[in-house]
Amino acid sequence: MIQLQRVISFIGPRNSGKTTTVSELTRLLAGKSISVAVLKHIERGGLEYNRNKDSAKHFEHGAQLSIASDDETASVLVHLKDDDDPGSLIDRFLFDLDIVLVEGYSKSNLPKAVFLTGNADEDKRFRGVKNIACFIISPDSPLTQKSKNARSAGEIMVPIIDEIMDSESDLTPTFFFSDEIEDLGEFILSSPLLCYEPGKATLYINGRKIYIKGFVQDFIKGAVAGMISSLRGTRDARFIELKIRN
């Protein structure tokens, strides 16, 4: 079991290979008995679901959350209160999974894998993106055929990469070809850049995330952990979820 959750967001131009890479990584990591979640960002208003289904009707009639379930799977519709915040979704719904693979959210602070196509106009659209962990050479990039390895491909693109990366970053870029799934999976499992620590304690009031300073997080964590430490089944607790109804 992974001790600290890992999160990486895959960003890049349309049709650059993001979805295929995320799908192959999911297959690889799940095959290693690692719990994986996938979070995909869709443009506002672009989420499609069958509005004729009962669960959708409940949702559109005002239900804050509507779940349809059979014996094996469940479909969930939920109204979001923290607009465009993937960290909030991870904290609320995905906190107990080992790996979260995110597609999109280029403006977030999540660690990122940036797809490069070799087309300067397309690639430079992502200049100033924060928290870049690695670069992935798109399968259709001419650099895939011209270069012996991803590092040499990346060296060819240094002028573009210098524009994309934060000028204050001292990170030495790591490069992968999109078909190097095993190597990319190992990077995800081992890189300290991807360790996700949202905070020692996260507070939600009526479904809305409330910012709390570090010393308050320490206090809440210590108090709750101390109270439950004598209860059976709490010895190996990685996450504690406490809900209080006033």
N, C-alpha and C positions, 0 to 999 in steps of 0.2 A: 504493500500500500504506500502511495506517495504521501509524505508527511505534510507537505505544503502545496496547496492547489497551484496549478500552473495555468496561465491564460495567455493566448496569443491571438491577435487580430490580423487577418489577411486582407490587404487592401491592394488596389491596382485598377488599371483601366478595364472596361468591359471586355469580356471574352479573353482575358489574359490567363485563365486557367485556375482561378481561385476556387471555384466550386469543386472541380475535379480533384484538386490537391487536398481540400478539406475532406472530401469523401474518402480518398485513399488513406489519409492519415487516420480517420475515424476507424476504418477497417483494420489498419495496422495496430493501433493502440488498444482497441477493444479486444483484438486477438491476443493481447498480452495480459488480459484480465484487468485492464485499467478502465475505470469508469470515465466515460467521455460524454460531454454535452456539446451541442453545436448551437450557436446563436447567430442568426443571419439578420442583418439590417436591411429593411425594405423601405423605399421612399414613402414618406407620409401619404396615407390613403391608398397605398398599393397592396396592402395585405388582402388576399382573396380567401373567402370562406363561403360555404354554402348557406346562404341566408334563408333557405327553405327548411333547414334542419331545426329541430326544436331547441337545441342548445344555443343556436345563433339567434333565434327569436327571443329567448330569455335575455340574452346578452344585449340585444338592441332595444329591449324594453326597459333596460335600466339595471340589470344584474351587474354588480361590480366584477364578478367572476362566474363563468359558466363552464362546467365540465361535463363532457360526454364520455362515458366509459363502457367498455365491454369487459370480457374476462381477461384480456391480455394488454390492452392499450387504453390510453385516455387522450382526449383532445381538450385543450384548455384555451378559453378566450378570457382575457383579463384587460381591464382598462388601466393604462399606465398613468401614474401621477408625477413621475420624474421624467420629463420629456427628454428623449434622446440620450439617456444615461445608461450605457450597458453595465456599468458597475452596479447600479441599483438592481438591475435584473439578475445579475450574478449573485449579489448579496441575498436577495429574497428567494430565488428559486433554484439556484445552481450551486449553492455554497458547499454542499456535501459531496461534490463530484471531484475526481482527481484532476481532470483536464477539461478546460473549456476552449473550444476552437470557435473563433468569432470570424464572421465574414462581413467586412464593412466597418463602419464607425471610424472613419479616418480622422475625425476631429477629436476623438476621445484620448485619454491618457493611457490606454491599454498598450502593452508591448505589441509591436507590429512587425509583420513580415510584408515587405513591399514587393509586388510583382513588377518587373521591368520588361518592357517589350522591345526596347531598342529604338523605339520611335520617340525622339526627343520631345516633341510637342505633347504627346500623351504622358510620358513619364514625368515631365516637369510640372504637370498639374498637381503633383503631390509634394511640391517643395514646401518646406516648413513643417512637415508632419513630425510630430513629437514621438519620442520613445521608440525609435526604430531598433529592432533586435537583429534583423537579417534582411537580405534581399534574395528574391527568387527570380531566376531567369525564365520568362514565359516560354512555353513549348513552341510557339510560333515565331519567336524572336530569331532573326538571322544569326545572332550570336551563338545560338545553340548549335548550329552547324559549323561556325567558324572557329569555335574555341575548344580546346582540349578539356578544359574543366571550368567549373563555375567561377573559380577565382580569377582565371585569365579573362573570362568574359566580363567580370566586374571591373577589372583593371581598364578594359577598353572604354568602359562607361564612366570613368572617374569624373569627367566634367559635369555629366548629368547628376551623378550621385552627390557631388559637392553642392549642387544647387538644392537637392532634395533634403539633405541632412541638415539638422540644426547646427548653426555655426558654432554653438557652444559645446557641441557633443565631442567627446574625445574617444568615442567608440570606434574600434577598428571593425569595419563591416565584415559580416560573414555572408557568403554567397552559396546558393544551391541552384542546381537545375531543377525544374519542376518534377522530373521523374526520379529524383533522388529521395524517394519517400523514406527509406530506412534511415538515411543520414539525417533528414529533417526531423524524423521522429525521435532520434537520439538527441538531437539538439533541444527539442522541446522538453525531453525528460531530464536533461542535465544542465541547461543554461540557467544560471541564477537570475538572468534578466527577466525571466518569465514567472518567477515566484510572485504570487498574488497575495498581498496582505491588505485587505480593505480596512483593517483596524482590529483591535483586540475585542471591541464590542461595537455593535451597530444597533442604533435605536430607530424604531419606526413608531410614529404616533398617528393613529387613524389611517394607516397605510402610507404615510409620507415620511421619507427619510429625514431625520433630524441630525444636524452636525453636532458632534460632541468632541471636545478637546482630548488630547492624549491622557492627561492625568485622570479625567473623568472616566475614560474607557478602562484605565487600570483599576480604578475603584470599583466599577461595575463588575468587571471580570473577576476580581478577587473576592468580592462579596458573594456573587452568585456561585462561583466555583467552590467557595468555602461552605456555603449552605448545602450544596448537593453532594459534597464529598463523602458523607456518611451513608448515602443511599445506595442500595444495591444496584448494580448494573451501570455505575457511573465512572468506574475506574479508568477506562480507556476512552473517555469522552473527548472527541476532537472538536465538536460543535455543540453548543448548548442553545436551544431555542426556548425562550420563556415568553409566554403571552399572558398579559394581565388585563382583565376586563374591569373597568371602574363602574 
